[in-house]
């Protein structure tokens, strides 16, 4: 195995891990059982983030052809959704189907900091080539993962 082959495999593993951390594993995102409308809106917002992350991730992984226009649309939607996180989570409401940890409201500044990190990473993502997507994708995945590790319950 030459050096370039060794380097490619770990990158694929890292990308797969980032996608898994952010919930882009193809599992169902249940909203049907949610009765609290505030929680349902939050879950829908997270679904928007997930869907747009998946568009970019598919291009980064080579599962779909690169399309600068679609990448730009996904980047813009991702950044806009990230900006809405503090507003959608401001109300300390819950639902049995929610994956939001109660620690969010105990550590509000840190939580909103994670949301700001996601927005910053999304805004910084350049969408003019697959290489530019790859360069910025880890920052988005890292922002998702950090927040989910601290504030998402499974």
C-alpha positions in Angstrom: 0.0 0.0 0.0 1.5 3.3 -1.0 1.3 6.5 1.1 -1.6 8.0 -0.8 -3.7 4.8 -0.4 -3.0 4.8 3.4 -4.0 8.5 3.6 -7.3 8.0 1.7 -8.7 5.3 4.0 -8.5 7.3 7.3 -10.2 10.3 5.6 -13.1 8.1 4.5 -13.3 6.8 8.1 -13.3 10.3 9.5 -16.0 11.4 7.1 -18.2 8.4 8.0 -17.7 9.1 11.7 -18.7 12.8 11.2 -21.8 11.8 9.4 -22.7 9.2 12.0 -22.2 11.7 14.8 -24.5 14.2 13.2 -27.2 11.6 12.7 -26.9 11.1 9.0 -27.1 7.3 9.2 -30.4 6.8 7.5 -32.3 6.1 10.6 -35.9 7.4 11.0 -36.3 10.8 12.6 -39.6 10.3 14.5 -41.8 13.3 14.7 -45.2 11.5 14.6 -45.4 10.8 18.3 -44.3 14.3 19.4 -47.3 16.2 20.9 -45.5 19.4 22.0 -45.4 21.8 19.0 -42.3 23.6 20.3 -40.4 20.4 20.5 -41.8 19.4 17.1 -40.5 22.6 15.6 -37.0 22.0 17.1 -37.0 18.5 15.7 -37.9 19.8 12.3 -35.1 22.3 12.5 -32.6 19.6 13.3 -34.1 17.6 10.4 -33.3 20.6 8.1 -29.7 20.6 9.3 -29.4 16.9 8.9 -30.8 16.9 5.3 -28.5 19.7 4.2 -25.5 18.2 5.9 -26.4 15.0 4.0 -26.4 16.8 0.6 -22.9 18.1 1.3 -21.7 14.9 2.8 -22.9 12.9 -0.2 -20.8 15.1 -2.5 -17.8 14.9 -0.1 -18.0 11.2 0.0 -18.5 10.9 -3.8 -21.9 9.2 -3.4 -23.4 11.9 -5.5 -21.9 14.1 -8.2 -20.6 17.5 -7.1 -23.1 20.3 -8.0 -22.0 23.8 -7.0 -25.5 25.1 -7.0 -26.9 22.4 -4.8 -23.9 22.6 -2.5 -24.5 26.4 -2.2 -28.2 25.9 -1.5 -27.4 23.3 1.2 -24.7 25.6 2.7 -27.1 28.5 2.9 -29.9 26.4 4.4 -27.5 24.9 6.9 -26.2 28.3 8.0 -29.8 29.7 8.3 -31.0 26.7 10.3 -28.0 27.0 12.6 -28.8 30.6 13.3 -32.3 29.6 14.4 -31.2 27.1 17.0 -31.1 29.5 20.0 -34.6 30.8 19.1 -36.1 27.3 18.7 -34.6 26.0 21.9 -35.2 29.2 24.1 -38.3 27.7 25.6 -37.5 25.0 28.1 -40.1 22.6 26.9 -39.9 18.8 26.6 -41.7 15.8 25.1 -41.2 12.1 25.7 -39.9 11.8 22.1 -37.4 14.7 22.5 -33.6 13.9 22.3 -32.8 17.3 23.9 -31.0 17.1 27.2 -32.4 19.2 30.0 -28.7 20.4 30.5 -29.3 22.7 27.5 -31.1 25.2 29.7 -28.6 24.8 32.6 -25.7 25.5 30.3 -27.4 27.9 27.9 -24.3 30.0 27.0 -22.3 26.9 26.1 -25.3 25.4 24.1 -25.8 28.6 22.1 -22.0 28.8 21.6 -22.2 25.4 19.9 -25.0 26.7 17.7 -22.8 29.7 16.8 -19.9 27.4 16.0 -22.1 25.5 13.6 -23.3 28.7 11.9 -19.7 30.0 11.6 -18.6 26.7 10.1 -21.5 26.6 7.7 -20.9 30.2 6.6 -17.2 29.5 6.1 -17.9 26.5 3.9 -16.8 27.2 0.3 -19.0 25.4 -2.3 -17.0 26.0 -5.5 -15.4 22.5 -5.6 -15.4 19.1 -4.0 -12.0 20.0 -2.5 -13.4 23.1 -0.8 -16.3 21.1 0.5 -14.0 18.5 1.9 -11.9 21.3 3.6 -14.8 22.7 5.4 -16.9 19.6 6.1 -15.0 18.6 9.2 -15.7 21.9 10.9 -19.4 21.4 10.4 -19.3 17.8 11.6 -17.2 18.8 14.5 -19.7 21.5 15.6 -22.6 19.0 15.3 -20.7 16.3 17.2 -19.7 18.6 20.0 -23.2 19.7 20.7 -24.7 16.3 20.3 -22.2 14.7 22.7 -23.1 17.3 25.4 -26.8 17.9 24.8 -28.4 15.1 22.9 -29.8 12.1 24.7 -30.4 8.8 22.8 
